[in-house]
């Protein structure tokens, strides 16, 4: 038995606790252990396992939602049933608690059984239930059954609620149909909180070492302390230990577990310079020039990655993209068969994750570069649990338009399909045809990508960069990245305006990229 369900109500009139107890008893009667969990409560005395308090939720909603998911998955028993009990509408958040319950059910990927009060008439109960189902759906929660409480006329309640097309029970009935509906329903939603939890769990499962060259920046110090506290990566800061620790202490950051490496260590400096001079000998780099290069944190840190002393690098808080990427291009180099480095954004929307590329590196890609970007982006999508269906975007779909810009995308698509015939690719294709099933079926019938694309390759940097920012600002998407793709080892660039949480996210993503690589390059 592995039935897991979220029991919620639309208001304080339904007897939520009685409904929850009935579901727990019904599950227990089937045998096995039943975990009872309250995602959110301020009750001091409760027998149920608790995810978080309302005060924590109000203080930092995004972080608390992620913590609730982690708490729930920690207490689950393998193969056992679970009941998550929604909020009771008794606090100051009552006016918005239906939406909160919808968000939490979606975060936990649990189907919802909705408890509704039928004590004021069956038709009213059905009306309230219909409105609640619509409200929960707006928050990407999936209602699979209705449970009436307080019904004076049980048969009337059953009949009225059955008109909504879901399994129905009245308190005291056999709940098997409701439980069967919950067990057979998968909730395919991937909320930002769920995606964040998945990333943290992935990073924690196989810790990688990430080097941060810019320890002079307070944001980097704070991000390092957060990453160490969450246990998602082993962080190496470049700098002088006494100064770095003093700077962190002055700002209240705990660097316990963070390694600090001096760039003035003569043995390390000479070893790195010698290796750089060897690697760049054909370019005429002398040992003196190599020593000079290693005085730059980006070069020093990238050499640590090359030699396997770190698994990835994150830089750019105080430096340009070119400064971060240049050392990687010089001696990390691109993956076999790949000649283009590009930047992908993971766009976490309310219920799904998309990949946008190239949004950071190549201003006007050639057909060959577009093919590289499409293939790399498919790999990035797969790495982060997004089934890759790649749309190569243009202002025209299929053969409907002509012109040099469309022809360039078409040629890139043809090169990509030749090189990676196993990928699901479409191009040239307009954004609406790529994302809307109705438009996609009309403009590109029979395509496995049209209408259901998950990876969007833009025709140029201008389009890609502006589109991701437009989606971020107008649709409330969380943009994670850019992640550099196409390199043999992960090196990622930060925006100079990056917030601490942006830096933390980039470190986590870099660590996950590093899990797919294997040791030193030389």
N, C-alpha and C positions, 0 to 999 in steps of 0.2 A: 504494500500500500504506500503510495507516494502522493496522495491528494494534498495539494497546497492551495489555500484560498485566503482571500482578503474579505472580511466581513465588514461592510460599511453601511451607514444609514444616511438619509438626506437631511435629517434634522434631529432634534433632541426628543421628539415625540415617540419614535420607534424605540422599542426595548432592545437596544443593541446588545446589552450584556446577556439577556435571556436568549437571544438569537445565537450569540457566540457560544454560550454553554451548550445549546442544543446541537450545534455543528460539532463541537468537541466531543460530546457524548456519542454522536453518530459515528464519527471517525474512530473513536476508541473501541466501539463495539465491533468494528471490522478487524480488530487486532493490531498490535504494534503500538509504538510510542507516538504521542501527539505533542508537538511543540506549540505552545501558546505564546504569542509575541505581541507586544504593544509597541508599534513603531514610535509613537509619540504620546507622552503623558507627563503630567506634573504631579500625579498621585504619589504621595510619599510611601504609602503601603499598598503594594500590589503583588499578587502572587505570580503574575505573568512576567516573562522576560521583557525588558524594555530597551528600545533602541536609543532614544534621546529625549530630552526635556523640551518643552515648548520654549523655554528661555534660551536654550542653545539654538533652537531652530530659528527663532527670531533674530538672534545675534549674527548667525552666519548660515543662511539656509542651504546654500550649495554644498558647503562642507558637511553640514549635519545630515543632509540626504545621503551623501556618500557613506558617512559613518553608520547610518541606519542600515544600509545594505550590508555593510561589513558585519555589523552586529547580528543581523538576521542569518547570514550565511554561516557565521561562527556557531550559532546555537542549533542549527539544523542537524538532525540525526539522519545518517545515510539511509535512504529508502523509507524514512518515516514521514508521517503526515505533519502538516503545519497549518495553524490558523493565525493570521495576523488580524488584530482587532483595531478598527479605525477609531477616530476621535469621537467624543460624545457631545460636542456642541455646548459645553457648559462654561467655557471660558470666553475671553474677549475676542478670540479669533473665530467665534461661531459663524459670523457672516461669510467667511471664506473657507470654511472647513470642508465643504464638498470638493472644492478644487484641490485642497491639500490632500484629501484622501485619494483623489484621482491620481495626483502626482506620485504619492507613495506607493499605490498599487502598481503603477507603471514602473516605478523605480525597482520594485521587488519582483517584477514580472509575474505577478499573481493575478489570476482571474478573480472577479468580484462577485460575491453574493450580496445583494442589496436587501437590507432589512427595512421594511416600510410599515408604518403604523396604519392599521385598518380600523382603529377604534372610532374614527369619525366618518365611517362609511367606505364602502368598497370602491365606489367611483372616484372619490377623492384620493384614496390610496393609489389607484391606478394612474391618476393624473400626476400626483407627486412622483411616483416611480418613473413615469415617462420623462418628466422634466429632469429628474436626477440622472437617468441613463444618458440623456443628451448632454448634461453637464459633465458627467464623468468621461464620456466619449471625447469631449473637447480637450480633456487632459490625457487622452490616449489610454484610458483604463477600459478594460473589457468586462462588461457585466454578463454573467452566464446564468444567473438565476435570481429569483425573487422569493423572499421569506417574509410573510406577513405576521406581525405581532398585534396583540390587542384586538383581534377580530371577534366581534359578537356574532356575526353571521359568517362562519368559515366558508361555506359553499359560495356565497356571494363574493367574498374576497378572492377565492380561487378563480372564479369565472371572470371577474373584472381584470385581474392581473394577467390571466392567461391570454388576454387580448393583445398583450405586448410581445407575444411570440417567444417567450422564454420559459424554461421549467419553473414551476411555481409550487410553493408549499406554504401551509399555515403552521404556525408554532404548534407542535404536537403531532404533525404528520410524519410519515416516513420521509427522511431527507435524502434517500438514495439517489433520486433523479438529479437533485442539485449537486451532490458530490460527484456523480458520474460526469455531469457537464463540466465541472471544475477540473476533474482529472484529465478529461479529453481535450482540454483547450490549452493550446500553447499561446503565450503572449509574446508576439514577435517585436516588441518595442525595445528600443535602445535609447533611453533617456541620457542627457548629459551626466547625471549622477551615476547611472549604471555604467556608462562608458568610462567615466573617471575611475570607478571602483575596479572595473576590469583591467584598466591600465596599471593601477597600483598593484593589483594582485599578480599580474604578469611580471612586473618589474621585481616584486618581492620574491617570486618563485626561483629566480636565478640572478643573484645580485651581480651587477657589472660596475666597473670602475670608470667614473666620468671625471675628466679633468676640466677645471674652470680657471682660465688664466687671469681673470680680472678681479682679483681679490680686493683691489682698492675701491670697488664699488659696493656701497652698503646693501644694494639689492642682491648682489651675488652672495654676500655673507649671510643675509637672511634666508635666501633660497637654499644655501648649503645647510643651514641649521634645520630647516624644514624637511629637506630630503633625508638628512641623517635621522631626525626624530621619527619620520614615517618608515624608515628602513627600506627605501625603494632603490637605493644605489649607494655605492661607496664613493664618496666625493673626495677629490684631490684639488686643493687650492694652491695656486702658484703664488709665492710671496715669502717674505721673511716671517718666521713663525711668531716672534715676539710682537711684531707690529700687527700682524693679522689677528692674533688673539686679543691684543689690546683694543683694536678697532671693534672687534665683535663684542667684547665685554662692555665697552662704552655704550653700545647700542642695545645691550641686553640679549644678544644672540648666543646661544649655546652651541659650540662647535665640537662637542663630544662626539667622537667617532669619525671626525673629518681629518683627513691627512693633509699636512701642509708641506709643500716641497719648495725648497729655495732654488731659484734660478741662478744663484751665485755659487752653487756647489761646484767646485772646480773639476772634480772627477766626472760628474754628470755632464757638465758643460762641455768639457773636452771630448767626451765620448759622443755626445750628440753632434757636435760640430764636425767631428771626423766622419761620422756616418752621413751627414748632410753633404759634405764636400765629396764623398765617394759617390753618392747618388746623383749629384749634379755636376760631376767632373766633365761630362761631355758638353755642358753649358759654360765651362770655364770657371766654375766657382772654386775659389781658393780656400784654404783653411782659415785665413784671416776673415774672408767674407762670410764663411760659414759661422765663425764665432760671433760675428756681428749679427747675423740672422738669428742666432739662438738667444740673443738678448731680447728678442720680441716674444712675448708670451704665446702668441698664436703659433709661431714656429716651434718653440720649446714644447708646448703641449701637444702639437701634432706629431712631433718626433716621439713623444711618450706613447702615443697611439700606434705609430708605425712599429715601434720596438716591442709592443705588447705590454708595456708598463701601465697603460690605461686602455680601456676598451672603446672610448669615444670622447669627443671634445665638444663643449658648448661655449661659444664666445660671441662677442658682438654688442654687448651692453654699452661699451664705450668706443667701439671701433666699427669701421665700415664692413659691409658684406665682403668686399674684395679682400680686406685684411684677413678675414676669417677663412675665406675659401682658398686664397692663393697658395699657402703651404700645402693644403690637401691636394690641390691640382698638381703641384710640383713633385710630391713623392708618395702620397697615399694612392693617387691616380684612380682612374675609373675602373669599374668592373669589366671583366672580359666581355667583349662584344658590345660594350657601351662606350660611346664617345662624348655623351652629353651629361653634364651635371644640371639638375633642375630642382626647383623648390615646390614641394607639395604641402597643401594645407588640409588638415583633417577638420571638416566642418561638422560640429556636433549640434544638430537641430533638436527640436523637442522630442522627436521619436525615432531618429535615425542618424546615421553618420555618412557623409559623402567625402570624397577626395577631390580637391581642386588642384590643377597644375597647368602650366608652370606659372607660379605667382611671385617669383622672387629672383630668377637668375637670367634667363635668356630673352633679350628684348624682342628679337624678330627671328624666330626659329625657322630653319630650313626644313624641307620635307623629311630629311634624314633625322634632324633633331626632334621634330614632332613625333616621329616613330619611336625614337629613344624615350621621349617623355611619356608616351602612351604605355610603352612596355614597362618602364620603371614605375609608373603610377599604379599599374595593375599589381605589381609586386608589393608596393607599399600598402595598397588596399588589403591585399590578402594577409599581409603581416599583422594588420590591426583588425582582423576579423570582419572585413567588409568584402562581400562576394563581388569580384571585379567585373563590371559590365561597363565598358569604356566607350564614352561618346567623344568623338573628335569634332569640336564645335566650329561652326561657320555660320554665315548669314543665310545659307542655303542648305536644303536637305536633299541628299541623294544626287540625282542628275537634274534637279529642277533649275539650277542656276549655273552661270558661267562667269569667268573672270579670274584674274591672276590669284586673288586671295582664296577663292574657292578651290581652284586647281591645286594650289599649294597644299591645302588640307587634304584634298583627295589623294594626291601623290603620297603624302605622309601616311594616310590610312592604308594605301596599297602596300607600302613598304612594311608597315607594322604587321599586316595580315600575312605577308610573305615570311617575315622573320618569326612571328609567333602565331601560327595558325590555330593554336589551341585556345587563344583568347577570344572572348566575346567582345567584338569591336563594331562600331558603326561610325561612318563619316563619309563625307561631311554631313553634319546634322545640326539643326538649330536647337537651342536650349529647350524650347517648349516641346518639340518632338522627342527630345531625349528624356524628359522628366514626366510628361503627361501621357498616360496610357491611351487616351482617346485621340489626342493629336498625333502621337507616335504611330498608332495603327493606321491613321489616315495618310500620313506623310511617308511612312516607311513600313508598309505592311510586311509581316513575317519576320521582322528583325528581332533577335533575342535581346537587343539593347534598347531599341526605341520604346519610350514610355517607362522604362525601368532602369535607366542608367544610374550607376553609383559612383562612377569616376568621370570627371569632366576635364578634358584637355582643351585648353584655350588656344586660339590661333596665335596669340602674341602676349607679351608680358603686360602691356597696357591694359588689355581686356581682362586678363587673369587677375592682376593685382586689384583693379577697381571692382571687379565682380565680387571677389571674396570680401572686400571691405563693405560693399553694398549689402550683401547678404548678412554679414556680421552686424551691421548697424540697423538694418531695417527689419530683419527676421529674428533678431535676438540669438543668432547662432554663436556658439563658442568656437573661435578659430584657433586651432592648435597647430603651431608651426611658425614659419615654414620648416619642413624637414627636407634636408638636402638628400637627394636620391641619385644613384648612379655611381657613388664612390665605393671603393673596396672596404672602407671602414667608416663608421658614422662620425661626421663632423657637422655640427649644426650652428646656424647663425641666429642671433637674437636681434630683435628690433632695439634700437637705442632708447626707445620709449617703453620697453618691456616692463610690465609689472612683475612683482615677486612671483605671483602664481603662474604667470606666463613662463618665467624662467624655470620654475619647478616642473611644469608640464613638459617643457622642452628637454629637461634632464631625464625625466621618466621616459619620454619617447625615444631619446637617444639610447638609453639603457636597453629598451626593447629592441631597437635596431641592432644593437651590439650583440644581443643574444643569438642572432642569426649569423654571426661571424665567428671566426676561429683563430684566435691568437695573433702572434706577431707576423708582420709582413717581411721582416728581414732582421 
